[in-house]
Amino acid sequence: MMININDIKNGMTVIIDGKLCQIVEFQHVKPGKGSPFIKIKLKNLRTGSIVVETFNTNIKIEKAHVDKQNCQYLYTDGTNYYFMNNETFEQFEVDEKTLGKDVKYLKEGLDIQINSYENEIIGISLPEKIDYIVSESEPAVKGNTTSGAMKDATLENGLVIKVPIFIEPGEKITVSTEDSSYCGRA
């Protein structure tokens, strides 16, 4: 399906020069002289590389139809990650390279969306925020009453993030999947 380049949105999947890409961000530029153009930061979904390209505002690009299926993360064997389709209960594996940086947020039983293009898995969509149990953290230092004091905490899936000093092991906290930041107690 062809769309006008002015109708693009962040996160949209498109095909440019035969490459399957996701739009990371874009900017409309209207210079004082000359015609306007669009500057787009594209992530190649097969290689993971990110490039910035400019396009005239009067062209059309191909929008890729990405299928999304609701799945649950089951486990990993070290190199592959196993998921189950929530509707058909079919199980399948995805390699770590395809998952990219999203691997660090996976925990058993987490519901996610698997994105595929023409039966090829191209990645996953995580919830904006996920609840984790703190497995270990440094003890709070007596007398450290600095406003906004933070310490390292290791979560149940091995992810290490900064948390306020009052968070103790065993507590359930909410973490943003956008930047691995602490959002609050769950």
N, C-alpha and C positions, 0 to 999 in steps of 0.2 A: 504494500500500500504506500503510495507516494504522498508526502505531506509537504506543505510549504515550510521552509526553514524558519520562518517567523513563528511557527506554531510549536516549536520544540519546548521541552520542559526538562528540568534536572531529573536524572534517573531514567529517562526514556532510552530505549534500546533502538539503535538505527544501524543501517548498513551503509558504510561510506567506503568507496573504492573497493568493494568486495569484502570489507572487514566488518565483523560484528562488533559494534562499539556501544558503550553506554555513555550518555552525556553526564559528565561530572558537574560542570557549571558552564554558563555561557554569559556573554555580555554583548549587548547591542551598542555599536560605536557609530556616532554620527559626527564625522570630522567637519571642521569648518569649510574645507574645500574637498571636493570629490564626493563620491556616493557613499552611503552608509554600508557598513558590513557587520558581520557577526563573528565574534571570536569565541570558539568553543573548545573546552578542555574535554578530550575524549579518552576513555579507558578501553583498550582493546580487550574484549572479554576472553579471548583465547590465549593471548600472551601475557596479559596483565600490564602491558606498557601504557603509559599515559603520554599523549601528545596534545599540543595546542595548535589548532588550525583556524584559518579565517575563511569565510565564505561570503559571497555577495548575497544580498537580501532577496534576490529575485529567483533563487533556484529552488528546486524540489529535491528532497532526499527520501530514501526508502525507510519506512518504519518497520522494524522487525517484530513479528508476532511472537511474543514470549509466553509460553505456557507456564502457569504457576500451579503447583500442587501442594496441598497441605500435608506435611510430614512430621514425624517425630524422630528426634535423634536417639539412637539406641546405644551404640558403643563404638570404640575404635580398636583396631588391632595393631596400631602403631603407624601404619602408612595409609590405611584406608579407613573411612568413616562410614558407618552403616546407619541407614535411615529406613523408616517404614511409612508407606503411604497410609494416611489415616482413613481413607475410604475403602481401598482395595486390600489393605493389610499386606501388600507386596513389599518385600524387603530388597534393598539394593545398596550398592556401595558407591562412594564418591572419593576420589583421591584428594590428598591434601593440597595439591597445586591448584585444583579447581576451586576449592573453598577459600584459599588465600588467607587473609588476615582474620576472617570470621571464625577460623578454627578455635581461637583462644576463648571464644564466648560459649562454646558448646558444652552442655552438661546433659547427663542422661535424663531422658523424658522431656526435653525441651521441644516445644512445638515451633516449627519454622516453615518457610515456604521454599521449595526447590524450584528454581527457574530453569527452564529448558527451551532450546530453540531447535526445531526440527529433530526432536528426540535426542539431542545432545545436551547434557547438563552443563550449564554455564555459570552456576553459582547458587547462593542461597540468600534469602531475605530474612534477617533477624528481627525480632521485636525491638522497638526503640529502647526499652528498659527490661532488664532481666533480674530476678531475685536470686541471690546466692547466700549460702551460709559461710561465715568467716571460719576457716579452719585453724588459722593461727595469726597472731598479731603480737607486736611488741607490747609490753606492759606500758601503761601510761606513766610518764615521768612525773613524780611528785614535784609540785611547784611550777610546772609548765602550764601556765594559765594564759599563754599568749592567745589572743583572739585568732581563731582559725588554725590552730596548731594541728598538724597532720602527721600520720605515721603510716608505715607500710603494713598491709594486711594481705595474707594469702587466702584465696577463696577456695571453695570445695573442688573446683575444676583446675586449680593450679595457677590461675590468673592472680597477679600481684598488682594491687592498686593502692592509692593513697586514701586513707579514711581519717575522720576526726579521732582525736586521742581517746574519746570515751567509748569507742567501739571495742567490744571484747570478743574472744573466740566463742563460737556457738551462736552468735547473733545473726539474724537474717537481714541482709541489706539489699538495696536496689542499686543497680549499676547501669549507666548509659552505655549502649553499644556503639555510640557515635565516637566517643573519645575515652572510654574506660574510666569515666569519672563517677565518684560516689554521689548518689542522688538522695539518699536518706535511708532510714530504717524501713524494712518491709512490714 
